[in-house]
Amino acid sequence: MPFFKELRRRSKASFKTDKSSDNSDSNGSNNGTVPTTKSSSTLNSVYGASTPASSIQPQMSSSNLSAFKSNGVASPPPQRPSPLTSTSQSKRYSMSGINPPSSSSSPTPKIPLSQYAPRILSISENSWVHQKVLLIYGQIGDPSHRSFDGTLTVNHQDSFPLTSWPVCDSHFKALVHLAPGPNRLRFDFASPKLASNNISPHTTFFNVNYLPMVNSPPLQLVILMGKDSTGTFDAVPERAQREGNDLDTAIRKFRMAAYLWQAFTGEQMYRNGFGRRCFRFEEEWTTGSLAYRDRDTGQMRNEAKVHVVRTDKTVAELRDLDLAQQYDKAQRKNDLFTIATDAVQAHFKPTPGQQQYVAVLLLDAHWDTEAKTITGHAALGGDAGEIKLSIFGSHALQSYPSCIEEVVPAFTDCTRTDTNYIANHCNESGSNWETVNIGIGGQLHETGHLFGCPHQESGIMLRDYVRFNRTFLCREPYSTRTKEQGMRLCLPKDECKWHRLDALRFRYHPCFRLPSDAPINSEDGVQVWAIDNGRILVTAVTRIAFIELFANGDETCHTWIEYINGDGAGSSGPPRQVLLSESDLKGRLPENSKSKSLRLEIYSVGQGKHVVEDISQLTSKKALVKMPGGLLGSQIGGQKAFRGSKLGQSQVEGSQSEEMILHSAVDQTKLLTSIKVYHGFAVEGLEFWYEDSSSQLFGKQGEKAGANEFLFGESLTEP
C-alpha cells in the first residue's frame, strides 16, 4: 500500500546511528534523531574524559603510586588530566535540572558546558572504598586563573539528606556518606559571583562503590562510666541547654569523632600508596545520628556501635586527684588505664589469643576549677594483653560535632573557652574549634598507640593534631594558640598527617586488611644472623616490611628502610631475606650520627619485631665461633660459624652464659634422634640424644623439673 511504504521510508530516514549524529549540523539541532549517550544524566567529573555509562563498572582504585625511597614520602600521582586550559574541553555541565534531555523527536538544544562544575581530585571515578564516610577534595575551574568562594552541595541520591560545604578560593573539601554498593553522587557549586542570568548550580555526577569490611577485627568504641555516674559530661550552661550533655548526646558525638578518624586515616593511607584501606567499626542497626534530620524522623541506619560500660569504681574514685594524669602530685597516674582495661576485659570477655582493639572515652572526666586540673582523665594507649586499648577524657566533648552537618560549624566556632565550666587542655584549647582538634585529634593519637605506633618526629604521633581541622576545611579561623589569623587556604600539603612509619605499620595490621590481601603466615618471627665481612642476614617467613635505624640517643626514628612498594608490592611482595652491611646502614644516618652506635628495629609483614641493640656487637669477633676439628668423620673442622642475635638475651637473675656446639653439626657419623626438655614453670634445660646413646645437656635438668622427650618423626611423649 503506497501510504505504508511512504511511512516506512520516513521511519528509516528518521533514525541515525551515534556515528551519524556526531556529524550533525553545527547549529546544534539533531533534526529529531535519538540523542547521543552523552546526556546530562551521566555527567562525569573527570576533566577531559568521556561520559561514563549509566551502570557502574567495578574498578579498583588506583594504587600505583611512585615507589618510596628510604625516607621519601612521594605524592600520589595526579588522578585527573592536566589543569583546565580550555573551557571547550570540559565535560562538566551547568544544568537547569537533573532530568536527562527528552528523547522525543522534537529538536533538543545542546546543554552548555561549564568550566565551573566541581572537579574531584582525591579519588578516581568508580573507585572502591571501605568506609562509610569518605573525605574528598576538589577544585572549581582553574583556581590560578579565577577563584571563587561559594558553596558545594552534595546530593547523595538516597535517604541521606543534602549537605553543604564551603568553597574557598575555588578549593573544597567534603565528607560524603556512602551506602553499601554503588553510590551515584551529585555535586552542585553555587557562588554569588556566578548568580546571573538565572544559571543554576554547576553540577558534576560521580560514582563511588562502597564495600564494607566484615572479615577484619573492628575498632570497638566504648564510653566508660563510674558505677554511680549520671551519664553527663562537662559543658557550658548555654550549650547544655541547647543540645544537651547527656549520655545520648555523648554517644552521637563520640561516634561522629570516630568517623572523622576513619575518613582521615583512609585518605592518608591512600596518599601513602596503600590503597583505600582503613580500620572498621562494629556496627548496629539503630536510629541514625550521622544526619541531623534522622533524630526527628527516626530514620534507622547501620552505624558504629558505641558500647556503654560501667566500672566497679564510683565517680569520686575516678576523679581522685591522685589518678589525674595532669596533676603534678599524682602518684597513680596510670591507674585509669588499668581500671579501663579491667572493665573492658569484663565486658568483651576475649578468649585466649583473641585480640580486641578498643578506644575508650572516659565520660566522667571533669574540670576541677579549684585544682585547675582535669580529673578522671588520662591520655594513654598501648598493649594490655588481649586488649589493645586507648583512653581519653570527655572534657572536650561539648565542642565535638554530633553529625556530618555540624562538622563545618564545629571547626569554625571561635567561641572562647569558658574555664569556669570547661578545661583549656594544655592551654591549646582557647576556642571551641581548637578544642575539637585537641579532643578528637588527641584521642586519635592514643588510638595510634593502640595500633602499635610509637611517638614520631612529625605527624599525629607527635602533636600534629593541633591542625586536625585543616583535613576537613579549606580555610582556618583565628587561633588563640598561635595568636594569629588562621591559614586562608588549607591545601592537602598543609594538613596534619600520619607519619610514613605509621602508615607502614598500618599496611599489614589485621584491622586494615582488605579482601584482596594474601593470607599471612602465623609465624611472625624475625631472625638476624651475622655473616662475614661485617654483614648481617635478616630473614622472616612472613617477609620483611621495614627496618628502623636509631643512632645512639635517638628517641624517635629519623631514618628507615622500607621494602613495601605500594599496595601490591609487585607480584612477589616484600623480600623474605635481606642482606645488610654495617657500613651501608651507618651511611644512611645524618653526618653527626655516623660515628654513634646503631640500633635496628626490624618489622615483619606478620607484625613480628626484632631489635638489634648494637649492630657493631653483632658483627664483631664476639659473634664468631670457630668450629672444632679433629673429631672422627668431621667434614667442617676449622670452619667458622656465627651466633644469631637472639642468643644471650636472658635477664633472669642467676643466669649464666653457656655455649654448646652439637656433635651432629661437626661429625656426620653422629645422628641426632631426640631432644628431651626439662622444665618446671620455665624451661630448665635441653638434652640432645644421639643414636649411639650419647647425649649433650644444654642448661640443667633441675631438681624438680619434669621432662618431655621429642623423638624425631614421632609425637611428643611423656618419659
C-alpha positions in Angstrom: 0.0 0.0 0.0 1.5 3.4 -1.0 0.7 5.0 2.4 2.6 2.4 4.4 5.5 2.3 2.0 5.9 6.1 2.4 5.6 5.8 6.2 8.3 3.0 6.2 10.7 5.2 4.2 10.2 8.1 6.6 10.7 5.9 9.6 14.1 4.6 8.3 15.2 8.1 7.5 14.3 9.5 10.9 16.9 7.3 12.8 20.6 7.9 12.8 23.5 6.0 14.4 25.7 7.5 17.0 28.3 8.0 14.4 26.0 9.9 12.1 24.7 12.1 14.9 28.2 13.2 15.6 28.3 14.7 12.2 25.2 16.8 12.6 25.0 20.4 11.8 27.0 22.8 13.8 23.8 24.7 14.8 23.3 22.1 17.5 20.0 20.7 16.1 19.7 16.9 15.9 16.7 17.0 13.5 14.7 14.6 15.5 17.4 12.0 15.9 17.9 9.9 19.1 20.2 11.8 21.5 23.7 10.5 21.9 24.8 8.8 25.0 26.4 12.0 26.4 23.3 13.0 28.2 23.1 15.2 31.3 22.1 12.3 33.4 25.6 10.7 33.1 27.9 13.6 33.7 31.5 12.8 34.5 33.6 14.8 36.9 36.7 13.8 35.2 38.0 16.8 33.3 38.6 15.9 29.7 37.2 12.4 30.0 34.2 10.9 28.3 30.9 10.5 30.0 30.6 7.2 31.9 28.0 4.6 31.2 24.9 4.7 33.4 25.8 1.4 35.1 28.8 1.4 37.4 31.6 -0.9 36.3 33.6 -2.1 39.3 37.1 -0.9 39.2 39.7 -0.9 41.9 41.0 2.5 42.8 44.5 3.2 41.5 47.3 2.3 43.9 50.2 2.6 41.6 51.9 5.4 43.4 55.6 6.0 42.8 58.0 3.9 44.8 59.1 5.3 48.1 62.7 5.6 49.0 64.1 5.0 52.5 63.0 8.4 53.8 61.0 9.7 50.9 57.3 10.5 51.0 56.1 10.6 47.5 53.0 12.5 46.5 50.2 10.4 44.9 50.0 10.6 41.1 47.6 13.0 39.6 44.2 11.4 39.3 43.0 13.8 36.7 44.5 15.2 33.5 46.4 18.4 33.4 44.8 21.6 34.9 42.0 23.2 33.0 43.2 25.2 30.0 40.2 25.5 27.7 36.6 25.6 28.5 35.7 23.8 25.3 37.3 20.6 26.7 35.3 20.4 29.9 32.8 17.6 30.3 31.1 19.1 33.3 27.8 20.9 32.9 25.7 23.9 34.0 22.2 22.4 34.3 18.7 23.6 34.8 17.7 20.3 36.3 18.9 16.8 36.8 16.4 15.1 34.4 18.0 13.8 31.2 17.1 15.6 27.9 14.0 14.3 26.2 14.4 11.6 23.6 11.3 12.7 21.7 11.5 13.7 18.0 11.4 17.4 18.8 14.8 19.2 18.4 16.8 19.3 21.7 19.3 22.2 22.1 22.8 21.3 23.4 23.4 21.8 27.1 26.1 24.4 27.6 29.3 23.1 29.1 30.5 24.6 32.3 34.1 25.1 33.4 32.9 25.7 37.0 31.4 22.3 37.7 33.3 20.7 40.6 36.4 18.6 39.8 37.0 15.7 42.3 40.8 15.3 42.7 41.2 13.0 45.6 39.6 9.8 44.2 39.0 8.2 40.8 35.7 7.6 39.2 34.2 4.2 40.1 36.8 3.6 42.9 36.1 1.0 45.6 36.3 2.3 49.2 35.7 0.6 52.5 34.5 3.3 54.8 31.0 4.8 55.4 32.2 8.4 55.5 34.5 9.4 52.7 36.7 12.5 52.6 37.0 14.2 49.2 39.0 17.1 47.9 38.5 19.1 44.7 38.5 22.3 42.8 36.2 24.6 40.9 37.6 25.5 37.5 41.2 26.7 37.4 42.0 28.4 40.7 45.1 30.0 39.2 43.0 31.7 36.5 40.0 32.8 38.6 39.0 31.8 42.1 35.6 31.8 43.8 34.2 31.5 47.2 30.8 29.7 47.3 29.0 26.6 48.4 29.3 23.0 47.4 26.1 20.9 47.9 26.4 17.1 48.0 23.3 15.1 46.9 23.7 11.5 48.0 20.7 10.4 45.9 19.5 8.1 48.7 17.8 8.6 52.1 20.7 10.7 53.3 20.0 14.4 53.2 21.8 17.1 51.3 24.9 18.5 52.9 26.7 21.8 52.2 30.4 22.6 52.3 32.3 25.9 51.9 34.3 26.6 48.7 37.3 28.8 49.5 39.3 30.3 46.6 37.9 27.6 44.3 39.0 24.7 46.6 36.7 22.5 48.6 36.7 19.5 51.0 33.6 17.5 51.9 32.5 14.4 53.8 30.3 12.1 51.8 28.0 9.5 53.3 28.0 6.2 51.4 25.6 3.3 51.3 26.9 -0.3 50.6 27.2 -0.9 46.9 27.3 1.7 44.0 26.8 5.3 45.1 25.9 7.9 42.4 26.7 11.3 43.9 25.8 14.8 42.6 27.9 17.8 43.4 26.5 21.3 42.8 28.5 24.5 43.0 27.0 27.9 43.6 28.6 31.3 44.1 27.3 34.9 44.2 29.8 35.8 41.5 28.1 33.3 39.1 24.5 34.0 40.2 23.4 35.8 37.0 21.1 35.1 34.1 19.3 32.5 36.2 22.1 30.0 35.8 21.6 27.0 38.2 24.4 25.4 40.2 27.2 23.9 38.1 26.9 20.2 38.5 29.1 17.1 38.5 27.9 13.5 38.9 30.4 11.0 40.4 30.3 7.2 41.1 31.9 5.6 44.1 31.5 2.0 45.3 31.4 1.1 49.0 32.3 -2.4 50.1 32.1 -2.7 53.9 34.8 -4.8 55.6 33.5 -7.7 57.7 36.5 -10.1 57.9 38.9 -7.8 59.8 38.7 -7.1 63.5 36.9 -3.9 64.3 38.0 -1.0 66.4 35.5 -1.1 69.3 34.1 2.2 70.7 33.4 2.3 74.4 32.1 5.0 76.7 33.3 4.2 80.3 31.3 5.4 83.3 31.5 5.1 87.1 29.0 2.7 88.7 27.1 5.7 90.1 27.6 8.1 87.2 24.7 10.3 86.0 26.0 10.0 82.4 26.7 13.7 81.8 29.8 15.5 80.6 31.3 19.0 81.1 29.5 21.7 79.1 28.8 25.4 79.5 25.2 26.0 80.6 24.1 27.5 77.3 25.3 24.6 75.3 24.0 22.0 77.7 20.6 23.6 77.4 20.7 23.9 73.6 22.0 20.5 72.7 22.2 18.5 75.9 25.2 16.9 77.7 23.6 13.6 78.5 24.7 10.1 77.5 22.7 10.1 74.2 24.5 13.2 73.1 27.8 11.8 74.2 27.2 8.7 72.0 26.4 10.7 68.9 29.4 13.0 69.4 31.8 10.1 70.0 30.5 8.2 67.0 31.0 11.2 64.8 34.5 11.7 66.1 35.3 8.1 65.2 34.0 8.6 61.7 36.4 11.6 61.3 39.3 9.4 62.5 38.3 6.9 59.8 37.9 9.4 57.0 41.2 11.0 57.8 43.1 7.7 58.1 41.6 6.2 54.9 42.7 9.3 52.9 46.1 9.2 54.5 46.6 5.5 53.6 45.7 6.3 50.0 48.1 9.2 49.8 50.9 6.9 51.1 50.2 4.5 48.2 48.5 1.7 50.2 45.0 1.8 48.7 41.7 2.7 50.2 42.3 0.8 53.4 41.3 1.7 57.0 40.1 0.2 60.2 36.4 -0.5 60.6 33.9 -0.3 63.4 31.4 -2.8 64.8 28.0 -1.6 63.5 24.4 -1.9 64.8 21.0 -1.2 63.3 19.9 1.9 65.2 18.4 5.3 64.9 20.7 7.2 62.6 22.8 10.0 64.0 25.2 10.9 61.1 22.4 13.1 59.7 20.7 15.7 61.9 17.4 15.0 60.3 17.5 11.4 61.4 16.8 12.3 65.0 13.5 13.9 64.1 12.4 11.3 61.5 13.6 8.2 63.4 15.5 7.0 60.3 17.2 3.7 61.0 20.7 3.1 59.8 23.6 0.8 60.2 26.1 2.9 62.2 29.1 2.4 64.5 28.1 0.8 67.8 29.2 2.6 70.9 29.3 0.3 73.9 28.4 1.8 77.3 30.4 0.1 80.1 30.3 0.8 83.8 33.3 0.2 86.0 33.2 -1.0 89.6 34.5 2.4 90.7 32.5 5.3 91.8 32.7 8.7 90.1 34.5 10.1 93.2 37.1 7.3 92.9 37.7 8.0 89.2 38.0 11.7 89.9 40.6 11.3 92.6 43.4 13.8 92.1 45.9 11.0 92.7 44.8 9.4 89.4 44.8 12.6 87.4 47.5 12.4 84.7 48.0 16.2 84.6 48.2 16.7 88.3 51.8 17.1 89.3 51.4 15.5 92.8 49.5 12.4 91.5 51.1 9.1 92.4 48.9 6.7 90.4 48.7 8.4 87.0 48.4 5.0 85.2 45.6 3.6 87.3 42.9 4.8 85.0 44.3 2.7 82.2 44.3 -0.4 84.5 40.7 0.4 85.6 39.6 0.8 82.0 41.4 -2.4 80.9 39.6 -4.4 83.7 36.2 -3.0 82.7 36.7 -3.6 79.0 38.0 -7.1 79.7 35.0 -8.0 81.7 32.7 -6.5 79.0 34.1 -8.2 75.9 35.4 -11.3 77.6 38.0 -12.1 74.9 39.2 -15.7 74.7 42.9 -16.5 75.0 44.7 -15.4 71.8 41.7 -13.3 70.7 42.7 -9.6 70.2 40.3 -6.8 70.9 41.1 -3.2 69.8 39.2 -0.7 72.0 39.1 3.1 72.1 37.6 4.3 75.4 36.1 7.7 76.2 36.1 8.4 79.9 32.8 10.1 80.3 33.3 11.2 84.0 36.3 13.4 83.2 35.8 16.7 84.9 37.5 20.1 85.0 38.3 20.8 88.7 38.2 24.6 88.9 39.9 24.6 92.3 42.8 22.3 91.5 42.9 23.6 87.9 43.2 20.0 86.7 41.2 17.7 84.6 40.2 14.8 86.8 39.1 11.4 85.6 41.2 11.8 82.5 44.3 10.2 81.2 45.7 10.2 77.6 47.2 6.7 77.2 47.3 3.9 74.7 49.0 0.6 74.3 49.0 -3.1 74.7 47.3 -4.8 77.6 47.5 -8.4 76.6 44.4 -9.5 74.6 43.2 -5.9 74.9 44.8 -3.2 72.8 43.5 -0.1 74.5 43.4 3.7 74.3 41.7 6.0 76.8 40.9 9.7 76.8 38.7 12.1 78.8 35.4 13.7 77.7 36.4 17.2 78.8 36.4 18.4 75.1 33.3 16.6 74.1 30.9 19.6 74.2 32.7 21.1 71.2 32.6 17.9 69.0 30.2 17.7 66.1 27.4 15.2 66.6 26.6 14.7 62.9 28.0 15.5 59.5 26.1 18.8 59.2 27.9 20.1 62.3 31.4 19.4 61.1 31.9 22.8 59.5 30.3 24.8 62.3 32.4 22.8 64.9 35.7 23.5 63.1 34.9 27.2 62.6 33.4 28.0 66.0 35.6 30.8 67.5 33.7 30.9 70.8 36.2 31.3 73.6 36.7 28.6 76.2 35.0 29.5 79.5 37.2 27.9 82.1 34.6 28.5 84.7 32.9 25.3 83.3 35.3 23.5 80.9 39.0 23.0 80.5 41.5 24.6 78.3 43.5 21.5 77.7 47.3 22.2 77.8 46.4 25.9 77.0 45.9 24.8 73.4 42.1 24.8 73.5 41.3 28.5 73.8 38.3 28.4 71.5 35.8 25.7 70.5 37.3 24.8 67.2 40.8 24.3 68.8 39.2 22.2 71.5 37.8 19.9 68.8 41.3 19.5 67.4 42.8 18.6 70.8 39.9 16.3 71.8 39.4 14.3 68.6 43.0 14.5 67.4 44.4 13.8 70.9 42.4 10.6 71.2 43.4 9.6 67.6 47.0 9.9 68.8 46.3 7.4 71.6 44.5 5.2 69.2 47.7 5.2 67.2 49.5 3.8 70.2 46.7 1.1 70.4 47.7 0.1 66.8 51.3 -0.1 67.8 52.6 3.3 66.7 55.3 5.0 68.9 55.9 8.7 69.0 57.3 10.1 65.7 59.3 13.0 64.6 56.2 14.5 63.0 52.5 13.8 62.3 49.6 12.7 64.6 52.1 10.7 66.8 53.9 14.0 67.6 51.3 16.7 68.2 50.3 17.4 64.6 46.7 17.1 65.5 46.5 20.7 66.7 45.7 21.4 63.0 43.3 18.5 62.5 40.7 20.9 61.2 42.7 21.5 58.0 41.9 18.0 56.9 38.2 18.9 56.6 38.1 22.6 55.7 40.0 24.8 53.3 40.0 27.9 55.5 41.1 28.3 59.1 39.7 30.7 61.8 41.7 32.8 64.2 43.8 30.8 66.5 44.1 31.6 70.2 47.0 29.1 70.4 49.2 31.0 67.8 47.6 34.4 68.4 47.3 34.7 64.6 44.7 34.6 61.9 44.4 31.1 60.6 45.5 29.9 57.1 43.5 31.4 54.3 43.7 28.4 52.1 44.5 24.9 53.6 45.7 22.6 50.9 46.5 18.9 51.4 50.2 19.8 51.9 49.1 21.9 54.9 47.1 19.2 56.7 48.1 17.1 59.6 49.1 13.5 58.7 50.0 10.1 59.8 53.8 9.7 59.6 55.1 7.4 56.9 56.2 4.9 59.5 52.7 4.9 61.0 51.3 4.1 57.5 53.8 1.3 57.1 52.6 -0.2 60.4 49.0 0.0 59.3 49.7 -1.5 55.9 49.8 -5.1 57.2 47.9 -4.6 60.5 45.0 -7.0 60.9 42.5 -4.1 61.3 43.5 -2.7 57.9 43.3 -5.8 55.8 41.4 -5.9 52.5 39.8 -8.9 50.8 42.5 -8.8 48.1 45.3 -9.2 50.7 47.1 -12.5 50.7 46.8 -14.7 53.8 49.7 -14.2 56.3 51.6 -17.0 57.9 51.1 -17.3 61.6 54.8 -17.4 62.2 55.7 -13.7 62.7 59.3 -14.1 63.9 62.3 -12.3 62.6 65.8 -13.8 62.6 69.1 -11.9 62.3 72.4 -13.6 61.5 75.9 -12.1 61.4 78.0 -13.3 58.5 81.5 -12.4 57.2 82.8 -9.0 56.3 80.6 -7.0 58.7 77.4 -8.1 57.0 74.1 -9.4 58.5 71.4 -11.5 57.1 67.8 -10.8 58.1 65.1 -13.4 57.5 61.3 -13.6 58.1 58.9 -16.3 57.0 56.1 -13.6 56.5 58.6 -11.3 54.7 60.3 -8.1 55.9 58.3 -4.9 55.9 60.7 -2.2 57.1 63.7 -1.5 59.3 64.1 1.5 61.6 67.6 2.8 62.3 68.3 4.6 65.6 71.6 6.3 66.3 72.6 6.3 70.0 70.5 8.8 71.9 67.6 8.9 69.3 64.2 8.6 70.9 62.3 8.7 67.6 63.2 7.3 64.3 64.6 9.6 61.6 66.0 7.0 59.2 64.4 3.8 57.9 64.5 1.3 55.0 61.2 0.0 53.7 60.6 -2.9 51.4 56.9 -2.3 50.6 56.3 -1.0 47.2 52.8 0.5 47.2 49.6 -1.5 47.9 50.6 -4.6 46.0 54.4 -4.6 46.3 54.6 -6.3 42.9 53.9 -9.9 42.3 56.3 -11.3 44.8 55.8 -8.9 47.7 58.4 -7.8 50.2 61.5 -10.0 50.5 61.9 -12.9 52.8 65.6 -12.2 53.4 67.7 -9.1 53.2 71.5 -8.8 53.3 72.7 -5.7 55.1 76.2 -4.2 55.8 77.1 -2.1 58.8 78.9 0.5 56.6 75.8 0.9 54.4 73.5 1.3 57.3 75.6 3.9 59.0 76.0 5.7 55.7 72.2 6.3 55.8 72.4 8.3 59.1 72.9 12.0 59.3 76.5 13.1 59.3 76.6 13.9 63.0 75.3 10.4 63.9 77.5 8.2 61.7 80.1 7.6 64.4 77.5 6.6 67.0 76.4 3.1 67.8 73.4 1.9 65.8 70.3 0.1 66.9 68.0 -1.7 64.5 64.3 -2.4 64.9 63.1 -4.9 62.2 59.4 -5.5 61.5 57.9 -8.3 59.5 54.7 -8.4 57.5 53.3 -10.7 60.2 53.6 -7.9 62.8 56.8 -9.5 64.3 59.5 -7.3 65.6 63.2 -7.9 66.5 65.6 -5.5 68.0 69.4 -5.5 67.4 70.7 -3.3 70.2 74.1 -2.7 68.7 75.0 -3.8 65.2 78.7 -3.4 65.9 78.5 -6.0 68.6 76.5 -8.4 66.3 79.2 -8.2 63.6 82.2 -8.2 65.9 84.6 -11.1 66.6 82.4 -12.0 69.7 79.8 -13.3 67.3 82.3 -15.5 65.5 82.5 -19.2 66.5 85.3 -21.4 65.2 84.1 -24.9 64.6 86.2 -27.6 66.3 88.1 -30.1 64.1 89.7 -33.4 64.7 86.6 -35.4 65.5 86.1 -38.7 63.7 84.4 -38.1 60.4 84.5 -34.3 60.7 84.0 -32.6 57.4 84.0 -28.9 58.5 86.7 -28.7 61.2 88.2 -25.3 61.3 85.3 -23.5 59.6 83.5 -20.5 61.0 80.0 -20.1 62.4 78.2 -17.0 63.6 75.9 -16.6 66.6 72.3 -15.4 65.9 71.3 -12.1 67.5 68.8 -13.7 69.9 71.4 -15.6 71.9 72.5 -14.2 75.2 69.4 -12.1 75.9 68.4 -13.7 79.2 67.9 -11.1 82.0 66.8 -13.6 84.7 68.7 -13.3 88.0 71.3 -16.1 88.4 71.5 -16.8 84.6 74.9 -18.0 83.3 76.2 -17.8 79.8 76.6 -21.2 78.1 77.6 -22.3 74.7 77.4 -25.7 73.0 78.1 -27.0 69.5 76.1 -30.1 68.6 78.2 -33.1 67.8 76.0 -33.8 64.8 76.9 -30.4 63.4 80.6 -31.3 63.1 80.5 -35.1 62.8 78.4 -36.7 60.1 78.6 -40.0 61.9 76.5 -38.6 64.7 72.8 -39.0 64.2 70.5 -36.9 66.5 67.5 -38.9 67.4 65.6 -37.0 70.1 65.5 -33.9 72.4 64.5 -34.0 76.0 63.1 -30.8 77.5 63.5 -30.3 81.3 61.0 -27.8 82.8 59.0 -26.6 85.7 57.3 -23.3 85.3 60.0 -22.5 82.8 62.5 -24.4 80.6 65.4 -25.6 82.7 67.5 -27.3 80.0 67.6 -29.3 76.8 69.3 -32.6 76.4 70.2 -33.8 72.9 70.3 -37.6 72.4 72.2 -39.4 69.6 71.8 -42.9 68.1 74.8 -44.2 69.9 73.1 -43.3 73.3 75.4 -40.4 74.0 73.9 -37.1 74.8 74.7 -33.4 75.4 73.0 -31.2 78.0 72.4 -27.6 77.4 71.3 -25.9 80.7 70.4 -28.2 83.6 67.9 -30.9 84.5 66.7 -29.1 87.6 65.9 -30.8 90.9 62.2 -30.9 90.5 61.9 -30.5 86.8 59.7 -32.7 84.7 60.7 -33.7 81.2 59.2 -34.2 77.8 61.0 -36.0 75.1 60.6 -35.3 71.4 61.6 -38.1 69.1 62.2 -37.0 65.6 59.5 -38.4 63.4 57.2 -39.1 66.3 54.8 -37.1 68.6 55.6 -35.6 72.0 55.6 -38.3 74.7 55.9 -38.4 78.5 59.0 -40.3 79.7 
